[in-house]
């Protein structure tokens, strides 16, 4: 679990797993729907079927990255404030 906030981290990681499942399901169902017609169309439609899940994965990864960046900035701010207070003494 990458996020320090337990409930939010659990929810985001759960949704990330669901998004990857949608990628897999979308790609497989699209592929087998068009497999009988042409293999090239089946591959193209499998990529198209995986796109909504990939967008969800991208959004959730962005949320995780921004929360990690915010936590790191808070640590840096605390350290800089301590450094300034030591220099002012």
N, C-alpha and C positions, 0 to 999 in steps of 0.2 A: 504494500500500500504506500503510495508515494505522498499522499496528502497527510498532514499532521492532524487535521480535523477528522475525527473518527466517523461520525455519522455522514458528513458530506463526502468524505473520501470513499466510504462504502457505497453510497448512492452513485457517485460518479463512476467508480470502477465497475459497478453492476451494469450501469447504462452503457459503459464501454464494451462490456462483454455482449450485451444485447445488440449493440451496433455491429460488432463483428459477426454475430450470428445472422443479422440481416444481410450483411455483405455475402456471406456464404450461401444463404438460402436464395437470395436474389440472383446470384451468379449461376447456381446449379439449376434452379427452375427455369431461368431464361435459356440456359444452354440446352437443356433437354426438351424444351418446348420447340426449339428450332433445329434440333439435331437431325431430324428426319429429312428436312428440306435440303440443307447445305451446311457443311462444317464451318465454312467461313462466316456465314450469317450467324451461326450458333455462337461462335467465339465473340463476334461483335456484340450480339445481344446479351451475352453473358457479362461483358464489360459494362454495357449500359445498365443491366439489372443490378450490378454491384454498386453503381454510383450513389444511390441514396444512402446506403449504409456507410460508404466511404465518406460522404459529407458529414454524417453523424459522428464518425470516428474523428474526423478532422476538427469538428467543433468541440468535442469533449477533450481532445488532446490540447486544444488551445486553452480551454478552461483550466486544465490541470497545470499547464505551463505558466499561465498568468498568475494562478494562486501560488505556485512555487516561487515565482519571481517576486511577488508581493511579500512573501515570508522572508525571502533573502534580503530584500530592501529594508524590511523592518529590523533585521539583525544588524545590517550595516549602519542604519541610522542610530541604533542604540550604541554601537561601538564608537561611532563618530562623536556622539554626544558625550560619552565617557572620556574620549580623547580631548575634546574641547574643555571639559571641566578640569581635567588634569593639567592642561596647559595654562588655564586661567589661575590656578592656585599658586 
